[in-house]
Amino acid sequence: METQAGFLITQIKQIGGRVFDKILQRENIREFNGAQGKILYVLWQTDHISIIELSRQTGLANTTLTSMLDRMETAGLLQRLPDPKDRRKNLIALTEKAENLKECYDKVSLEMHEVYFKGFDTEEILAFEGYLRRVLENVKKEM
């Protein structure tokens, strides 16, 4: 049986990212882009986390994440703080500027949700997300 799930997921990710950036521009949100929004989203859920944990939760490679964090730190969105449990490590923490952007992000995220699920009922959305979680767990096991 030939399937295209991986190809379709990749296309959704790529095109969805461009749509997200387009909405950010339309809403005149210039403080972060879609890729940075993924990092901010995780930090809004769990602030003060290690780079390793942030990498795990975003799915971004450490090398990619490090350069993105550098740019976000320069933009005043986050800061690196010493880990009180291990002075050799840093924790990634949001700044007040980033905290104040959460409402903007939530607005754009809601619009993306409407784009993604136009024509879907609640049962279909929940089932689809359940399937995606299963696929995600399967690929995580291969890591």
VEXLUM-611968 format. One line per 2 residues: for each residue y, z, x of C-alpha. Coordinates in Angstrom, 3 decimals. Layout:
Y Z X; ...
END
This chain:
0.000 0.000 0.000; 3.351 -1.028 1.463
6.249 1.316 0.776; 9.890 1.410 1.806
10.739 5.100 1.398; 11.841 5.628 5.015
13.952 2.469 4.970; 15.525 3.458 1.645
16.284 6.993 2.839; 17.960 5.584 5.953
20.065 3.189 3.882; 21.078 5.971 1.479
22.107 8.131 4.436; 24.140 5.373 6.081
25.829 4.010 2.968; 26.264 7.494 1.490
28.044 8.584 4.676; 30.450 5.665 4.383
31.111 6.466 0.711; 31.716 10.134 1.627
34.221 9.088 4.320; 35.901 6.720 1.830
36.332 9.575 -0.657; 37.737 11.813 2.099
40.303 9.123 2.920; 41.187 8.571 -0.723
41.700 12.326 -1.172; 43.815 12.354 2.025
41.443 14.797 3.736; 41.846 14.068 7.423
40.777 17.369 8.963; 37.084 16.424 9.131
34.801 13.421 8.661; 31.481 13.175 6.861
29.375 14.005 9.908; 31.516 17.067 10.616
31.274 17.989 6.937; 27.532 18.453 7.419
28.220 21.039 10.133; 30.905 22.750 8.065
28.567 22.888 5.070; 25.961 24.796 7.066
28.580 27.156 8.496; 30.036 27.827 5.039
26.534 28.962 4.037; 25.822 30.965 7.220
28.717 31.597 9.569; 28.310 32.930 13.113
25.073 31.162 14.049; 23.681 29.858 17.313
23.840 26.227 18.306; 20.043 26.101 18.135
20.063 27.349 14.540; 22.898 24.978 13.634
20.907 22.116 15.135; 17.843 23.121 13.126
19.768 23.350 9.864; 21.748 20.111 10.294
18.958 18.082 11.871; 21.349 17.002 14.636
20.145 16.888 18.237; 21.674 19.521 20.530
23.402 16.883 22.664; 24.997 15.225 19.624
25.908 18.578 18.138; 27.539 19.852 21.340
29.995 16.942 21.537; 30.783 17.220 17.809
31.390 20.966 18.173; 33.743 20.295 21.103
35.833 17.955 18.930; 35.778 20.368 15.995
36.835 23.249 18.237; 39.723 21.166 19.593
40.722 20.378 15.986; 40.802 24.108 15.214
37.869 24.044 12.767; 35.534 26.368 14.632
35.277 28.639 17.591; 32.579 29.759 19.971
32.223 33.521 20.141; 30.033 35.594 22.463
26.789 36.684 20.855; 26.910 40.502 20.759
23.106 40.594 21.166; 22.997 38.239 24.169
26.121 37.710 26.286; 24.664 34.502 27.748
24.842 32.823 24.332; 27.617 31.846 21.949
27.752 31.854 18.187; 29.515 29.142 16.228
32.061 30.526 13.767; 34.493 28.968 11.333
38.223 29.382 11.731; 40.553 30.218 8.884
41.584 26.552 8.845; 37.973 25.521 8.157
37.510 28.257 5.557; 40.521 26.862 3.704
38.942 23.377 3.602; 35.861 24.465 1.641
37.457 23.729 -1.726; 38.316 20.176 -0.580
34.748 19.688 0.644; 33.322 20.995 -2.626
35.427 18.501 -4.586; 34.224 15.566 -2.480
30.649 16.848 -2.587; 30.747 17.013 -6.388
31.979 13.431 -6.508; 29.154 12.361 -4.180
26.678 14.130 -6.454; 28.020 12.068 -9.363
27.677 8.868 -7.324; 24.115 9.663 -6.244
22.834 10.691 -9.644; 24.668 8.362 -12.007
22.278 7.625 -14.870; 19.842 10.438 -13.969
19.083 13.340 -16.289; 18.640 16.900 -15.010
14.835 16.710 -15.005; 14.888 13.543 -12.908
17.331 15.066 -10.435; 15.229 18.214 -10.013
12.010 16.216 -9.631; 13.618 13.879 -7.081
14.971 16.785 -5.043; 11.532 18.392 -5.140
9.973 15.225 -3.720; 12.646 15.054 -1.015
11.967 18.676 -0.029; 8.253 17.871 0.297
8.996 14.834 2.478; 11.371 16.926 4.595
8.731 19.610 5.100; 6.212 16.936 6.091
8.481 15.476 8.773; 9.492 18.936 9.999
5.815 19.743 10.581; 5.611 16.757 12.917
8.425 18.107 15.093
END
